[in-house]
Amino acid sequence: MAEWPLPTSERADMGIVDRLAHLQLEARRLGCAIRLRNVCSEVWELVELAGLDDVLPADD
């Protein structure tokens, strides 16, 4: 398992969700997966709004 924190200085926007979706796609191509941990509510709301909560799973 590897961990990379999202920069906290960035404002939560759809750009972050887009980057996460692209990273998940690349990870799956390599036989891996991304799982979000300690995701802030603003980012998670955007993930849900984009309909990607099943593609970008989060730990509770």
N, C-alpha and C positions, 0 to 999 in steps of 0.2 A: 504494500500500500504506500502511496505517496500523497503528500498534501501540499496544496498551494493556496495560500490565502488570497482572496480578492482584495485589491487595493481599496482601503477604506476612504481614501480621499476622493474617489470618484463618486459622482452622484448616481443613484440607482436609475437606470434608464434601459430602454430596450436594446441598446448597444451591448450591455453586459449580458443580457439574455441571449442575444445573437451569438456573441463570442462563446458562451457556455454551450449552446447548441452545436456550434461548429466543432468545439473541442470534444463533445460527446460523440459526434459523428466520426471524427478521426480516431478517437479511442476505440470505438467499436470496430472500425476497420482493422485495428491492430489486435483485436481480441480482448480488449479491456473495456472498462466502463468508468464513468464519473458518477460519484455520489456526493451530493451537497451536504455539508455539515455546518451547523451553527449559522445557517443562512438568515440574514436579516429579513424582517417582515416585508420591507419595501421590495427587495429583490424577489422574494417568494411570490408576492402578489403579482409581479410582472410575469414571472414564469407561468403562473396559473392563467393570467390574462391571455398569454400567448398560446395557451393550451398545451404547454410542454411539461406539465407536472408529471406525466407518465414517462416522458423521455429523460427528464432530469430529476430523478428521485432524490428525496432528501431524508436524512436521518431525523427522527423525531427527538 
